[in-house]
Structure formats: structure tokens, C-alpha cells
């Protein structure tokens, strides 16, 4: 990994575990999940993660998260934070890459 990666999870929309301050966040919304990316909890440039995908099913969740991690491993610069990576790559480009057929070996 180019830098440490933090993944947050909240079992409800209240998000009391502050998942939106993590690099990748999953928030359960009834029977589906919303995925957020690019949170930054510290510093002068702290920011809340932005919505990446909405209405993701349980079966889709893990493959999407693994793709996001794989893309960061392959394309992140040394010591680049995930929030900077998201800004550099753009959420739209990441969405494209996640939806393309990327082979992931576990």
C-alpha cells in the first residue's frame, strides 16, 4: 500500500462510529449499503468522505471494496494519502475502474 488505509463501517445512517472520516466508508441503509470515499480526519484540510456508490447489495459490497483497494495499490504514489489519491484520480475515473472487469486475486 502507498500509505495506511482506514475503512469504516456504520450499521445505520446515524454513523455514530464516524465512518465518513475514513478513507473508505460503508454505511448500511436498510437492506443495502452506501459507499463513501476520500475522508480525511486530521489537519487543516480535513474533509468528509463523498458518496461513491449508493444502493449496493451485500453480494456486491466486498468485490467493490477490494477493487478500490487494488486500484489504490496499483496506482497510488508512495506515501500518498487515500484522500489525495481520490482527488488526483477523480471519483468518476475510480467509478469507471471499479466497474471495469479487473481481475483480483485474493
C-alpha positions as CSV (number, residue, x, y, z in Angstrom):
1,X,0.0,0.0,0.0
2,X,1.2,3.5,-0.8
3,X,0.0,4.6,2.7
4,X,-2.1,3.2,5.5
5,X,-5.8,2.8,4.6
6,X,-8.7,3.0,7.0
7,X,-12.0,1.5,6.3
8,X,-15.1,2.5,8.4
9,X,-18.4,0.8,8.8
10,X,-21.7,2.0,10.3
11,X,-24.7,-0.2,10.7
12,X,-27.1,2.6,10.3
13,X,-27.4,6.1,8.8
14,X,-26.6,7.8,12.1
15,X,-23.0,6.9,11.6
16,X,-22.0,7.3,15.2
17,X,-18.7,5.5,14.5
18,X,-17.8,8.4,12.2
19,X,-17.2,6.3,9.1
20,X,-17.2,9.4,6.8
21,X,-13.9,10.4,8.3
22,X,-12.3,7.2,7.0
23,X,-10.6,6.6,3.6
24,X,-13.4,4.2,2.5
25,X,-16.7,4.1,4.4
26,X,-19.6,1.7,4.2
27,X,-23.0,2.8,5.7
28,X,-25.8,0.3,5.9
29,X,-29.1,1.7,4.7
30,X,-31.9,-0.8,5.4
31,X,-31.1,-3.7,3.1
32,X,-28.4,-2.1,1.0
33,X,-25.2,-0.2,1.5
34,X,-23.8,3.2,0.5
35,X,-20.0,3.5,-0.1
36,X,-18.1,6.7,0.5
37,X,-14.5,7.5,-0.3
38,X,-11.8,10.1,0.5
39,X,-12.4,11.1,4.1
40,X,-9.6,12.8,5.9
41,X,-9.9,13.2,9.7
42,X,-7.0,15.4,10.5
43,X,-5.2,18.6,9.6
44,X,-6.1,21.8,8.1
45,X,-7.6,20.0,5.0
46,X,-9.8,17.7,6.9
47,X,-12.9,16.6,4.9
48,X,-15.8,14.3,4.9
49,X,-15.9,11.3,2.5
50,X,-18.0,11.8,-0.6
51,X,-20.7,9.4,-1.8
52,X,-19.2,6.9,-4.3
53,X,-22.0,4.3,-4.8
54,X,-25.5,4.1,-3.5
55,X,-27.7,1.1,-3.0
56,X,-25.0,-1.6,-3.2
57,X,-26.2,-5.1,-2.3
58,X,-24.4,-7.3,0.2
59,X,-23.1,-9.5,-2.6
60,X,-21.6,-6.5,-4.5
61,X,-20.1,-4.9,-1.4
62,X,-16.9,-6.9,-0.8
63,X,-15.9,-7.0,-4.5
64,X,-16.2,-3.2,-4.8
65,X,-14.2,-2.6,-1.7
66,X,-11.5,-5.0,-2.9
67,X,-11.4,-3.3,-6.3
68,X,-11.0,0.1,-4.6
69,X,-8.1,-1.2,-2.5
70,X,-6.5,-2.9,-5.5
71,X,-6.7,0.3,-7.6
72,X,-5.0,2.2,-4.8
73,X,-2.3,-0.4,-4.5
74,X,-1.6,-0.3,-8.3
75,X,-2.0,3.5,-8.9
76,X,-1.2,5.3,-5.6
77,X,2.1,7.2,-5.3
78,X,4.4,6.4,-2.4
79,X,3.1,8.0,0.8
80,X,0.1,9.4,-1.0
81,X,-3.0,9.5,1.3
82,X,-6.2,8.0,0.0
83,X,-8.0,11.3,0.0
84,X,-5.3,12.9,-2.2
85,X,-5.4,9.8,-4.4
86,X,-9.2,10.2,-4.8
87,X,-8.8,13.9,-5.8
88,X,-6.0,13.1,-8.2
89,X,-7.8,10.1,-9.9
90,X,-11.3,11.7,-9.6
91,X,-14.3,9.8,-8.3
92,X,-15.6,9.4,-11.8
93,X,-12.4,7.7,-13.0
94,X,-12.4,5.4,-10.0
95,X,-16.1,4.5,-10.7
96,X,-15.0,3.6,-14.2
97,X,-12.2,1.4,-13.0
98,X,-14.3,-0.3,-10.4
99,X,-17.0,-1.1,-12.9
100,X,-14.5,-2.4,-15.5
101,X,-13.5,-6.0,-15.3
102,X,-10.5,-6.0,-13.1
103,X,-9.1,-9.4,-12.1
104,X,-8.5,-9.5,-8.3
105,X,-6.6,-12.3,-6.7
106,X,-7.3,-12.8,-3.1
